[in-house]
């Protein structure tokens, strides 16, 4: 049992309040996932030609200063390294694949949470309130965000298995449920060049979408294919550079609710997470239908 929340700003004014409302939404899902939490925020796009990576240091004594020195020796296009707890946002004029390959070869203790031009992903063990406080989620300003609280029912409590998972540029996925064919799919996707860092079934779902988008599918087409190719029960919330989407499997045994006003669109595993939003009482609210794709974009 895990908790999912998503929040999409429909106006520039609400973008400035995104984190202010996202944080209490995340806290409302504590009972569904007290082991760890994670947030994907879409904000601060880098200029064309740059890439933005979110890095997580698994070693408690990781030397960011030495890392930055070596990085700048290898890539003269580095434009910044900003620390946030044991995470860092790296920006550079570089090919994403080349930069990621260098990081994996030279700093295997660094985990690459995300890459793209807009996305940042922060995740950590501990109660959602601690995670939100450690990374300053309440102060986030952005266009949209997804968050997840995890109850580790099938693996150990680790940051490695925490959501969101990102396997493609500015793409992330959070998941409540379980896939039954993820091991076979992982093997097939690895042959197609998709890189995985865990044995988590949710990372396989993210990798599947990355593959389909690389093949030229739209997000909606990729999710239509997912209904056929992914076996199991799930509620997915998917973030992209421009927006987000929600999909429940055809049986829809995992809960989800969506609400929308003129200012925002939000989804959550339980309505109580939506009740913290301004105007929630007057919002259009509904339970997403089984096997139907819901999406919003700027």
C-alpha positions in Angstrom: 0.0 0.0 0.0 1.5 3.3 -1.1 0.2 6.9 -1.5 0.3 9.0 -4.7 -0.4 12.7 -5.2 -0.1 14.9 -8.2 -0.6 18.6 -8.6 -0.8 20.6 -11.9 -0.9 24.4 -11.9 -3.3 25.9 -14.5 -2.3 29.5 -13.8 1.0 31.3 -13.2 -0.3 32.5 -9.9 -0.8 28.9 -8.6 2.7 27.9 -9.8 4.0 30.1 -7.0 1.9 28.2 -4.5 2.6 24.7 -5.8 4.9 23.6 -3.1 2.8 25.2 -0.4 0.0 22.9 -1.2 2.0 19.9 -2.4 3.6 19.5 1.1 0.3 19.0 3.0 -1.0 16.7 0.3 2.1 14.5 0.7 1.6 14.5 4.5 -1.9 13.3 4.1 -0.6 10.1 2.5 1.7 9.2 5.5 -0.6 6.4 6.7 -0.3 4.8 3.2 3.5 5.1 3.1 5.5 5.9 6.3 8.8 4.2 5.1 10.0 6.7 2.5 8.8 9.5 0.3 9.8 11.2 -2.9 8.9 14.2 -5.0 9.3 15.1 -8.7 9.1 18.8 -9.3 9.1 20.5 -12.7 10.7 23.9 -12.4 13.6 26.2 -13.4 14.0 24.9 -17.0 17.6 25.2 -18.2 18.4 26.9 -21.6 18.4 25.0 -24.8 21.5 22.9 -25.1 21.9 22.4 -21.4 20.9 19.3 -19.3 19.8 19.2 -15.7 20.5 16.1 -13.6 19.4 15.3 -10.0 22.1 13.4 -8.2 21.8 11.5 -4.9 24.9 10.7 -2.9 24.5 7.2 -1.3 27.8 7.6 0.7 27.2 9.8 3.8 30.7 11.4 3.5 30.6 12.0 -0.2 33.0 14.8 -1.1 31.0 17.2 -3.3 33.9 19.6 -3.6 36.3 17.0 -5.0 33.5 15.8 -7.2 32.9 19.2 -8.7 36.6 19.8 -9.4 36.9 16.5 -11.3 33.7 17.1 -13.1 34.8 20.5 -14.4 38.1 19.0 -15.5 36.1 16.5 -17.6 33.4 18.8 -18.9 34.1 22.5 -19.5 30.4 23.2 -20.0 29.4 22.7 -16.4 27.2 25.7 -15.4 26.3 24.8 -11.8 26.1 22.4 -8.9 23.5 23.2 -6.2 23.3 21.1 -3.1 20.1 20.2 -1.3 20.9 17.8 1.5 22.5 14.6 0.1 21.1 15.6 -3.4 22.6 18.0 -5.9 21.3 19.6 -9.1 23.9 19.5 -11.8 23.5 21.7 -15.0 25.8 21.6 -18.0 26.1 22.2 -21.7 26.6 18.5 -22.5 24.9 15.5 -24.1 22.9 13.9 -21.4 24.0 10.3 -22.3 27.7 11.3 -22.3 27.4 13.0 -18.9 25.5 10.1 -17.4 28.0 7.6 -18.7 30.9 9.6 -17.2 29.1 9.7 -13.8 28.4 6.0 -13.8 31.9 5.1 -14.7 33.7 7.6 -12.3 31.2 7.9 -9.4 29.2 4.7 -8.9 28.1 5.8 -5.5 26.1 8.6 -7.0 22.6 7.7 -8.1 21.1 9.6 -11.0 17.5 10.4 -9.9 16.5 12.2 -13.1 17.7 13.9 -16.2 16.2 16.4 -18.6 15.7 20.2 -18.8 13.0 20.7 -16.2 12.6 17.8 -13.8 14.1 17.4 -10.3 13.6 14.3 -8.1 14.2 14.2 -4.4 13.6 11.0 -2.3 14.7 9.7 1.0 13.9 7.2 3.7 11.8 8.4 6.6 8.4 9.9 7.3 6.9 12.1 4.5 7.0 15.1 6.9 10.8 14.6 7.4 11.4 14.3 3.7 9.3 17.4 2.9 11.1 19.4 5.5 14.6 18.2 4.5 14.2 19.3 0.9 12.0 22.3 1.4 9.1 21.0 -0.5 6.8 23.7 0.9 8.8 26.4 -0.8 8.9 24.7 -4.3 7.7 26.9 -7.1 6.9 25.0 -10.4 4.4 24.1 -13.0 3.5 20.6 -11.7 4.7 17.9 -9.4 4.2 14.3 -8.4 4.9 12.7 -5.0 4.8 9.3 -3.5 4.8 7.7 0.0 6.0 4.2 0.2 5.1 1.2 2.4 7.8 -1.4 1.7 5.7 -4.6 1.4 7.9 -6.5 -1.1 11.4 -5.2 -0.4 13.6 -3.6 2.3 13.1 0.1 3.3 15.6 1.8 1.1 15.9 5.1 -0.8 16.9 2.9 -3.8 13.3 1.6 -4.1 11.6 4.8 -3.4 9.5 6.6 -6.0 9.4 8.5 -8.3 11.4 6.6 -10.9 12.8 8.3 -14.0 14.3 6.4 -16.9 14.0 9.0 -19.7 14.4 12.7 -20.2 11.9 14.7 -18.1 9.8 11.6 -17.6 8.9 10.1 -14.2 6.4 7.6 -12.8 4.9 6.9 -9.4 3.0 3.7 -8.9 0.6 2.1 -6.4 0.2 -1.6 -7.0 2.2 -4.5 -8.4 3.2 -5.8 -11.8 3.4 -9.6 -12.4 5.5 -9.6 -15.6 8.2 -7.0 -14.7 11.1 -9.5 -14.7 10.5 -10.5 -18.3 9.8 -7.0 -19.4 13.0 -5.8 -17.7 15.1 -8.3 -19.7 13.4 -7.2 -23.0 13.8 -3.5 -22.3 17.5 -3.9 -21.3 18.1 -5.4 -24.8 16.5 -2.2 -26.2 19.0 0.0 -24.3 16.9 0.9 -21.2 19.1 1.2 -18.1 17.8 0.0 -14.7 19.3 0.6 -11.3 16.9 -1.5 -9.2 14.8 -4.6 -9.3 11.7 -2.6 -8.6 8.6 -3.3 -10.8 7.8 0.4 -10.9 11.1 1.2 -12.5 10.2 -1.3 -15.2 6.9 0.6 -15.9 8.9 3.8 -16.2 11.3 2.1 -18.5 8.5 0.7 -20.7 7.1 4.2 -21.2 10.6 5.5 -22.0 11.0 2.9 -24.7 7.7 3.5 -26.3 8.3 7.3 -26.4 11.7 6.7 -28.0 9.9 4.6 -30.6 7.8 7.6 -31.5 4.6 7.0 -29.5 2.8 9.9 -27.9 2.3 9.5 -24.1 -1.3 8.6 -24.7 -0.3 5.9 -27.3 2.3 4.5 -24.9 -0.2 4.2 -22.1 -2.7 2.5 -24.5 0.0 -0.1 -25.2 0.8 -0.4 -21.5 -2.7 -1.6 -20.9 -1.9 -4.6 -23.1 1.7 -5.2 -22.2 1.8 -4.6 -18.4 0.2 -7.3 -16.3 -0.9 -6.6 -12.8 -2.8 -4.0 -10.8 -1.8 -0.4 -10.7 -2.5 3.2 -10.5 0.1 5.2 -12.4 0.8 8.9 -12.3 3.2 10.0 -15.0 5.1 13.3 -15.2 6.4 14.8 -18.5 8.0 18.0 -19.3 4.7 19.6 -20.2 2.2 17.9 -17.9 1.1 14.7 -16.3 -1.2 11.7 -16.8 -3.1 9.2 -14.7 -3.9 5.6 -15.6 -5.5 2.8 -13.6 -5.5 -0.8 -14.8 -8.7 -2.3 -16.3 -9.7 -3.8 -12.9 -8.8 -0.7 -10.9 -8.5 -2.2 -7.5 -6.1 0.5 -6.4 -7.7 3.7 -5.3 -7.5 7.1 -7.0 -9.4 10.3 -7.1 -9.1 13.4 -9.4 -10.3 17.0 -8.8 -10.1 20.1 -11.0 -10.7 23.8 -10.7 -9.8 26.8 -12.9 -6.5 27.1 -10.9 -5.3 23.5 -10.6 -5.8 19.8 -11.4 -4.9 17.3 -8.7 -5.0 13.5 -8.1 -4.4 11.4 -5.0 -4.9 8.0 -3.7 -7.4 9.4 -1.2 -9.7 12.4 -1.3 -8.3 13.8 2.0 -5.1 14.8 0.2 -7.2 16.9 -2.2 -9.2 18.5 0.6 -6.2 20.7 1.6 -6.4 22.5 -1.8 -8.1 25.9 -2.1 -11.6 25.6 -3.6 -11.6 21.8 -3.1 -15.3 22.0 -2.0 -16.4 23.4 -5.3 -14.0 21.4 -7.5 -15.2 18.9 -10.1 -14.2 15.6 -8.4 -14.3 12.0 -9.8 -12.8 8.6 -9.5 -10.8 7.8 -12.7 -12.4 5.0 -14.7 -10.6 1.7 -15.2 -8.4 1.6 -18.2 -9.0 5.2 -19.2 -6.1 7.7 -19.7 -6.4 11.2 -18.2 -3.8 13.8 -19.1 -3.2 17.5 -18.8 -0.5 19.6 -20.4 0.6 23.2 -20.8 
